[in-house]
């Protein structure tokens, strides 16, 4: 299975000029060693304000790097009177291929719950926009040994999605769904779980997905939380870690591409 290396830029960088420089450096780096990077999928998720700008550059470079966004409307898949929202249809039209949903920061600050996430998944499927569903336990939940319970609850949105959406194709299920396991206590903290712990959690996630539908037996499961060039090789060595979701280290082209190299095997 080809690995996935996804850069979540969050609310960065601060200016259009910096966005331009970051994308240019990424594109140059990937073009210069395209043979290496063909071995993994590279995806970047700028903030929505910069999506069109990044899309224009990537379009000219023909699929070297895929484009994601960090959220999508739960209210409609298309258009309508929903001030401030951005729909799956509009994102697709702007060249976006993936939507990150359920990131812990959005769960925490924007109260994104399973009901909203189910709507978002349905809207993405409706517009053939891929979903990167983030799940993960908080530090208190980890310490209380509740990780699998929390993940099972967060994954139930996938089960609901499968039950409700009778029109979702096997092709969509096989190619347009990624799960990112991100322990909240590892995000931006420099604390990382051991590769063995992540591998065990991924095994649990994989079994759970498979119990919903056999098509999900091959759904890529990514790890996220303080991934850096220094630890990427260790994560890449586990068969059950199919890629990474990278925050801070995705904001420098060199460090992001070093991580992608570790997964380009
Ligand atoms: P981090 O963020 O790599 O800075 O820990 C990961 C994420 O939030 O997706």
Boltz pocket constraint, residues with backbone or C-beta under 6 A from the ligand:
constraints:
  - pocket:
      binder: B
      contacts: [[A, 8], [A, 182], [A, 186], [A, 187], [A, 188], [A, 189], [A, 224], [A, 225], [A, 226], [A, 227], [A, 245], [A, 246], [A, 247], [A, 248], [A, 249]]
      max_distance: 6.0
